[in-house]
Amino acid sequence: MASQCFFRVLFCAILSALNAGVTGLVCDPVFFNKSSIVCRCNATYCDTVPELKLSANSYTIYTSTMAGDRFANKIVPFSSKTSTATGDVKVDKSTKYQDIIGFGGAITDSAALNVFKLSFKATRKLLQSYYSPVGIEYTLGRVPEAGSGFSLRNYTYDDVYGDIDLDHFALAPEDHLLKIPLLKLAKRMSRRNIKLFSTPFGASYWMKRSGSASHGGFMKGKPGGDYYKAYANYNVKFLDAYKKNGIEFWGLTSDNQPIFGLLHLVPAISTAFTGTLQRDYIVKDLGPALEAAGYGHLKLIIYDENTFWPARWAKTVYDDPIANQYSSGLGLHWYLNNDTGYDVMTETHNIAPDKFMLSTEACVNMPLPGEGPVELGSWERGEAYFHDIIKTLQNWVAGWTDWNIALDMEGGPTWLNDFVDSPIIVNPQNDEFYKQPMFYAMGHFSKFVTPNSIRHHMTLTGTNIDGVVFSSPENNTVMILYNGMDTEEVVKITDGPKVFSVTVKARSFNTLIYQN
């Protein structure tokens, strides 16, 4: 086994040396009989993102393909030879849309447990892949309050009946042994600020009419009453406890999937809210509780649900001047995006253009017939991520958050038996982990579309290519191009006086960067 590891490392080192122009460590490819490869990492070797180098007369392009490229990068001189181009891409920097908040993933109990099942050195490689300068540098992190479907058990922080004053509130072992240590490691290795936002998955059983924390259902009483105030203070207690442990938050969502809570479909912890109830809860309970506790600066994110009716919800909450004052933005889950369409996001933005929208949860949770929860090397799942990120960004969403940052070979653990896929899959028996195409789809955005980048208008004609374009705080143009076709295309880029051609490989994710 030791000799195999040695030769694998030697092989990858040779590949790195032979790959002209690449300054990072290349992928150690493994094929699991799917449409593409995964990149294998362990305690001694893991691929990295090649360092960005720019010059005034060229652009740098990073490409990942179904054929096996992973962040393959090259520097290409600008050229006016565009006679072979089949399509046109025109950039209009005079038109400015949303500022970008960031990209990232959720640190669930299960994700942290999987990360820490690896040896210390392999754990470090995994977290570096997500958070360090040699990785894709996530800047968002979602942290569930208490248990979710991706925990080993269903739990809240206060299960003492009638404890209105929350005297028995306490963090769980999962917080102290898993989530908090992982967050500290991630923040320590990051050169960027990681914006953390918390999500309450539901109220304790004694706060609800049903007497059960699970299966949705409403809380006892009305907003402004004892139970709603207790739920608001439950959030404050969580923020206080994490702050005491050295972890501070950028924001929080008002509740997770409140509409699913109405349907009683979820056996996990969940609570039902209508738009009106959430508005009144924010006005009478949550907003004042956060402000009184010194958390009035946090970004309060309403809705945090699939695209059933976000525009209607936004109007209900934002039309109230007090709720509007407390609220900063609206959270969206991706699971119905292809069904409801992306125009609903622009419609929601137009309700309150001063509020942001954030994609707060996404994963492949409904495999096609013949597929499993985990499909090691599925390029199509990477494409689903890439396509959705582009479309949400084109419709005013300011960032995109994946669900579990790491799962096991089955897509868990999950007490709910809700096995799903993840950008990183952990194989603790071999002390290694696999970077899926979804990981690279995320990285093409998170690494280069840095927070506070501004999206501009871009038109694409005569081509099947799709994409978005930004100006970054580093004074660069960052263009994302997606080719979902089986043939490569050459497109002509026009950005003011810059006119040049770009070859976009078949079935590829591309990030193109040049100086403004």
C-alpha positions in Angstrom: 0.0 0.0 0.0 2.8 2.4 0.9 4.6 1.7 -2.4 1.3 2.4 -4.3 0.9 5.7 -2.6 4.6 6.6 -3.4 4.1 5.8 -7.1 0.8 7.7 -7.3 2.4 10.8 -5.9 5.4 10.4 -8.2 3.1 10.0 -11.2 1.1 13.1 -10.3 4.3 15.1 -9.7 5.6 14.1 -13.2 2.2 15.1 -14.7 2.5 18.5 -13.0 6.0 19.0 -14.4 5.0 18.1 -17.9 1.9 20.3 -18.0 3.3 23.5 -19.5 2.1 26.7 -18.0 0.4 25.0 -15.0 1.6 26.1 -11.6 -0.7 24.0 -9.5 -0.7 20.2 -8.8 -2.8 18.4 -11.4 -5.7 16.0 -10.8 -5.0 12.3 -9.9 -7.8 11.0 -12.1 -10.0 8.0 -11.1 -12.7 6.6 -13.4 -15.7 5.0 -11.8 -17.5 4.1 -15.1 -19.5 7.3 -15.2 -19.4 10.1 -17.8 -16.2 11.7 -16.4 -13.5 11.3 -13.7 -13.1 12.3 -10.1 -9.8 13.7 -8.7 -8.4 11.5 -5.9 -6.8 13.2 -2.9 -5.2 11.8 0.2 -2.9 12.8 3.0 0.1 13.3 0.7 -1.3 14.5 -2.6 -4.2 16.7 -3.8 -4.6 18.8 -6.9 -4.6 22.6 -6.5 -5.8 25.5 -8.5 -3.1 27.0 -10.7 -2.0 30.5 -9.7 -3.6 33.3 -11.7 -1.1 35.3 -13.8 -2.2 38.2 -15.9 -0.5 40.6 -18.4 -1.8 43.6 -20.2 -1.9 42.0 -23.6 -3.4 38.6 -22.9 -6.2 36.8 -21.1 -6.0 33.7 -18.8 -8.5 30.9 -19.3 -9.2 28.1 -16.8 -11.1 25.1 -18.3 -12.6 21.9 -16.9 -14.1 19.4 -19.3 -16.0 16.1 -19.4 -12.9 14.7 -21.2 -10.9 15.2 -18.0 -9.4 18.7 -17.8 -9.6 20.2 -14.3 -8.7 23.9 -14.0 -6.4 23.5 -17.0 -5.1 27.0 -17.5 -3.2 28.9 -20.2 -2.3 32.5 -21.0 -3.4 33.5 -24.5 -2.4 36.7 -26.3 -5.3 38.9 -27.5 -5.8 38.5 -31.2 -8.0 40.3 -33.6 -8.3 37.2 -35.8 -11.9 36.2 -35.4 -12.7 34.9 -38.8 -13.3 31.3 -37.4 -15.8 32.5 -34.8 -19.3 31.1 -35.0 -20.8 33.3 -32.3 -20.5 36.7 -30.8 -20.2 37.6 -27.1 -20.6 41.4 -26.4 -19.8 42.9 -23.0 -21.5 46.1 -21.9 -19.8 47.4 -18.7 -21.9 50.6 -18.6 -24.8 48.4 -17.4 -24.3 47.2 -13.8 -26.4 44.7 -12.0 -26.0 43.0 -8.6 -22.9 42.9 -6.3 -21.7 39.4 -5.6 -21.8 38.2 -2.0 -20.0 34.9 -2.5 -20.1 31.1 -3.0 -19.9 28.3 -0.6 -21.4 25.3 1.1 -23.0 24.0 4.3 -21.2 22.7 7.3 -23.7 20.1 8.5 -23.1 17.5 11.2 -22.7 14.8 8.6 -20.3 16.9 6.5 -18.1 17.7 9.5 -18.2 14.0 10.6 -17.0 12.8 7.2 -14.2 15.4 7.1 -12.9 14.3 10.5 -13.1 10.6 9.6 -10.0 11.2 7.6 -6.5 11.4 9.0 -5.4 14.8 10.1 -3.3 15.4 7.0 -6.1 14.2 4.7 -8.5 16.4 6.6 -6.2 19.4 6.1 -6.0 18.6 2.3 -9.8 18.5 2.1 -10.3 21.8 3.9 -7.5 23.4 1.9 -9.3 22.4 -1.3 -12.3 24.4 -0.2 -10.9 27.4 1.8 -7.2 28.0 1.2 -5.4 30.0 -1.5 -4.5 26.7 -3.3 -8.2 25.7 -3.3 -11.4 27.2 -4.6 -11.6 29.7 -1.7 -15.2 29.5 -0.5 -16.5 32.7 1.1 -20.0 31.5 2.3 -20.8 28.9 4.9 -24.3 27.8 6.0 -24.5 26.4 9.6 -27.7 24.6 10.7 -28.9 25.4 14.2 -29.2 22.0 15.9 -30.1 18.9 13.9 -31.0 18.6 10.2 -31.6 15.6 8.0 -27.8 15.4 7.7 -27.2 14.6 11.4 -27.0 11.2 13.1 -30.1 12.1 15.1 -33.0 14.5 15.3 -32.4 17.0 18.1 -32.9 20.6 19.2 -31.0 22.6 21.8 -33.7 22.8 24.4 -36.0 19.8 25.0 -37.2 20.7 28.5 -41.0 21.1 28.3 -42.2 24.7 28.9 -38.7 26.2 29.2 -39.9 29.6 27.9 -36.9 31.4 29.4 -34.6 28.8 27.7 -32.7 28.2 31.0 -31.8 24.7 29.7 -30.6 25.8 26.2 -27.2 24.2 25.4 -25.2 23.4 22.3 -24.9 19.8 21.4 -21.8 17.6 21.2 -22.1 17.9 17.4 -21.3 21.6 17.8 -18.3 21.2 20.1 -16.8 18.2 18.4 -17.6 18.7 14.7 -19.0 22.0 13.4 -17.1 24.5 15.6 -13.6 22.8 15.1 -14.2 22.6 11.4 -15.2 26.2 11.1 -12.1 27.3 13.1 -9.8 25.3 10.8 -11.5 26.7 7.7 -11.2 30.3 8.9 -7.6 29.9 9.9 -6.5 28.7 6.5 -8.6 31.2 4.5 -7.2 34.5 3.2 -10.7 35.7 2.5 -13.5 36.5 4.9 -15.9 33.6 5.2 -19.4 34.9 5.6 -21.3 32.4 7.9 -25.0 32.4 8.1 -27.1 30.2 10.4 -30.3 28.5 9.7 -32.9 27.3 12.3 -34.4 24.1 11.1 -37.4 24.3 13.4 -38.7 25.0 16.9 -38.5 22.6 19.9 -41.4 20.3 20.3 -42.9 22.1 23.3 -43.1 25.4 21.2 -45.5 23.8 18.7 -49.2 22.9 18.6 -48.5 19.4 17.4 -46.2 18.6 20.3 -43.6 17.4 17.8 -40.5 19.2 16.4 -40.9 17.1 13.3 -43.3 17.0 10.4 -43.9 20.8 10.2 -46.9 22.4 11.8 -47.4 25.8 13.4 -46.1 27.1 16.7 -48.3 27.7 19.7 -50.0 31.1 20.0 -49.3 34.1 17.8 -46.4 36.3 16.9 -45.7 38.5 19.9 -46.7 35.7 22.3 -44.5 33.6 24.6 -43.6 30.8 22.2 -42.7 33.0 19.2 -40.5 35.1 21.5 -38.9 31.9 22.8 -38.1 30.8 19.3 -36.6 34.2 18.5 -34.5 34.0 21.7 -33.5 30.5 20.7 -31.7 32.1 17.7 -30.0 34.6 20.0 -28.8 31.9 22.3 -27.3 30.1 19.4 -25.4 33.2 18.2 -24.2 33.9 21.7 -23.0 30.3 22.3 -21.1 30.3 19.0 -19.6 33.7 19.7 -18.4 32.4 23.1 -16.7 29.6 21.1 -14.9 32.1 18.8 -17.3 31.9 15.8 -19.3 34.9 14.7 -21.9 35.1 12.0 -22.6 37.4 9.0 -26.3 36.5 8.8 -29.1 34.1 9.6 -32.2 32.9 7.8 -35.6 33.3 9.5 -36.5 29.6 9.2 -35.7 26.7 6.9 -38.3 25.7 4.3 -41.4 27.3 6.0 -43.7 26.2 3.1 -42.7 22.6 3.4 -43.6 22.9 7.1 -47.1 23.7 5.9 -47.3 20.4 4.0 -46.3 18.1 6.9 -44.1 16.2 4.4 -40.7 16.4 6.2 -40.1 14.0 9.1 -37.2 16.1 10.1 -37.4 19.1 12.4 -39.4 21.8 10.7 -41.8 24.6 11.4 -44.6 26.1 9.3 -44.8 29.8 8.4 -46.9 31.8 6.0 -45.6 35.0 4.6 -47.9 36.9 6.9 -46.8 34.9 10.0 -43.1 35.3 9.1 -43.6 39.1 8.7 -45.3 39.4 12.1 -42.7 37.1 13.7 -39.9 39.3 12.4 -41.7 42.6 13.5 -42.7 41.5 16.9 -40.1 38.9 17.9 -37.1 38.0 15.9 -36.1 41.6 14.8 -36.3 43.1 18.3 -34.6 40.1 19.9 -31.6 40.3 17.5 -31.4 44.1 18.0 -31.6 43.9 21.8 -28.9 41.3 21.9 -26.5 43.4 19.7 -27.1 41.4 16.5 -28.9 44.1 14.6 -26.0 44.3 12.1 -26.6 40.7 11.0 -28.1 40.1 7.6 -31.6 38.6 8.2 -32.6 36.5 5.2 -36.3 35.8 4.8 -38.1 32.9 3.0 -35.2 30.3 2.6 -37.4 28.0 0.5 -37.9 26.7 -3.0 -39.3 28.9 -5.7 -43.0 28.3 -4.9 -43.9 32.0 -4.5 -40.9 34.1 -3.4 -42.2 37.3 -5.1 -45.5 37.1 -3.1 -43.6 36.4 0.1 -41.2 39.3 -0.5 -44.0 41.7 -1.1 -45.8 40.6 2.1 -42.7 41.1 4.2 -41.0 44.1 2.6 -44.3 46.1 2.3 -44.3 46.3 6.1 -41.9 49.2 7.0 -40.7 47.5 10.2 -40.2 44.1 8.7 -38.5 45.8 5.7 -36.1 47.5 8.1 -35.1 44.3 9.8 -34.7 42.2 6.6 -31.7 42.3 4.3 -32.5 39.7 1.7 -34.3 36.6 0.6 -33.0 33.0 0.4 -33.8 30.5 -2.3 -33.4 26.7 -2.6 -32.7 25.3 -6.1 -34.9 22.2 -6.2 -37.8 23.6 -8.3 -35.8 26.1 -10.4 -36.2 24.1 -13.6 -40.0 23.8 -12.9 -40.9 27.3 -12.0 -38.3 29.0 -14.2 -35.7 31.7 -13.4 -37.8 34.7 -14.3 -39.4 34.4 -10.9 -36.1 35.6 -9.4 -36.1 38.8 -11.5 -39.8 39.3 -10.5 -38.8 38.9 -6.8 -35.8 41.3 -7.3 -38.2 43.9 -8.8 -40.3 43.9 -5.6 -37.4 45.4 -3.6 -34.3 46.1 -5.7 -32.4 47.2 -2.6 -32.6 43.7 -1.1 -30.3 40.8 -2.2 -31.2 37.3 -3.1 -29.0 34.4 -2.2 -29.2 30.7 -3.2 -29.0 29.1 0.2 -29.2 25.3 -0.6 -28.6 23.0 -3.5 -27.8 19.3 -4.0 -28.6 16.4 -6.3 -31.3 14.7 -4.3 -33.5 13.0 -6.8 -31.4 10.7 -9.0 -32.6 9.8 -12.5 -33.8 6.2 -13.0 -30.8 3.9 -12.9 -28.7 6.3 -10.9 -27.6 6.2 -7.3 -27.5 9.0 -4.7 -23.7 9.2 -5.3 -22.5 9.1 -8.9 -18.7 9.3 -8.8 -17.7 11.2 -11.9 -21.1 12.4 -13.2 -20.3 15.3 -15.5 -24.1 15.9 -15.9 -24.4 16.7 -12.2 -21.6 19.2 -12.5 -23.4 20.7 -15.5 -26.6 21.0 -13.4 -24.7 23.0 -10.9 -22.9 25.2 -13.5 -26.1 25.9 -15.5 -28.1 26.8 -12.3 -25.5 29.1 -11.0 -25.3 31.0 -14.4 -29.1 31.3 -14.6 -29.6 32.5 -11.1 -26.8 35.0 -11.5 -28.4 36.2 -14.7 -31.6 36.8 -12.6 -30.1 39.0 -9.8 -29.1 36.3 -7.3 -25.9 37.4 -5.5 -24.4 34.1 -4.5 -24.9 30.4 -4.4 -24.6 27.9 -1.5 -24.2 24.2 -1.9 -25.6 21.8 0.7 -23.2 19.3 2.5 -19.5 20.1 1.7 -18.6 16.4 2.1 -20.5 13.1 2.3 -19.6 9.4 2.4 -19.7 6.9 -0.4 -23.4 6.3 0.1 -24.3 10.0 0.3 -24.7 10.3 4.1 -24.8 9.7 6.9 -28.4 10.8 7.3 -30.8 9.6 10.0 -33.6 10.6 7.6 -32.2 8.2 4.9 -32.2 11.1 2.6 -29.0 10.1 0.7 -27.7 12.7 -1.8 -24.6 13.6 -3.7 -21.9 16.1 -2.8 -19.0 17.9 -4.5 -16.6 15.9 -2.3 -17.1 12.3 -1.4 -15.0 10.8 1.5 -13.7 7.2 1.5 -12.3 6.8 5.1 -11.4 3.2 4.5 -8.7 4.3 2.1 -8.1 7.7 3.8 -8.9 9.5 0.6 -11.5 11.7 -0.9 -12.8 12.4 -4.4 -13.5 15.7 -6.0 -16.5 15.5 -8.2 -17.3 17.5 -11.3 -19.6 19.5 -9.0 -16.6 20.7 -7.0 -15.0 22.1 -10.2 -18.3 23.7 -11.3 -18.4 25.5 -7.9 -14.7 26.5 -8.1 -15.0 28.2 -11.5 -17.2 30.8 -9.7 -15.9 30.8 -6.1 -12.3 31.1 -6.9 -12.5 34.0 -9.4 -15.8 35.8 -9.0 -14.7 37.3 -5.7 -17.1 39.1 -3.3 -18.1 42.6 -4.3 -17.7 41.7 -8.0 -20.3 43.5 -10.1 -22.2 41.7 -12.8 -22.5 43.4 -16.2 -24.7 43.0 -19.2 -23.5 40.4 -21.8 -25.2 39.3 -25.0 -24.5 36.0 -26.7 -25.7 35.5 -30.3 -25.2 32.8 -32.9 -23.9 30.4 -30.3 -25.0 27.7 -27.9 -22.6 29.0 -25.3 -24.1 30.6 -22.2 -22.4 32.8 -19.6 -22.1 35.8 -17.3 -19.5 38.5 -16.9 -18.2 40.6 -14.0 -15.8 43.3 -13.0 -13.9 42.2 -9.9 -12.6 44.3 -7.0 -9.1 43.3 -8.3 -9.9 45.4 -11.4 -10.2 42.4 -13.6 -12.9 41.2 -16.0 -14.1 37.7 -15.1 -16.1 35.9 -17.7 -17.8 32.6 -17.2 -18.6 30.5 -20.3 -20.4 27.2 -20.5 -20.5 24.9 -23.4 -23.0 22.0 -23.0 -22.6 20.8 -26.5 -20.5 17.8 -27.8 -18.5 20.1 -30.1 -16.1 23.0 -29.4 -17.0 26.5 -30.5 -15.0 29.6 -31.3 -16.6 32.8 -30.2 -15.7 36.4 -30.8 -15.5 38.5 -27.6 -16.1 42.3 -27.9 -15.4 44.3 -24.8 -15.0 48.0 -25.7 -11.7 48.2 -27.7 -10.8 44.6 -26.9 -11.9 42.2 -29.7 -10.5 38.7 -29.7 -11.5 35.0 -30.2 -11.8 32.3 -27.6 -12.0 28.5 -28.3 -14.5 27.0 -25.9 -14.0 23.2 -25.6 -16.9 20.7 -25.9 -18.8 20.0 -22.6 -16.7 22.5 -20.7 -16.7 25.0 -17.8 -14.6 28.0 -18.5 -13.4 31.1 -16.5 -11.7 33.7 -18.5 -9.9 36.6 -16.8 -8.2 39.7 -18.1 -7.3 43.2 -16.8 -9.8 46.0 -17.1 
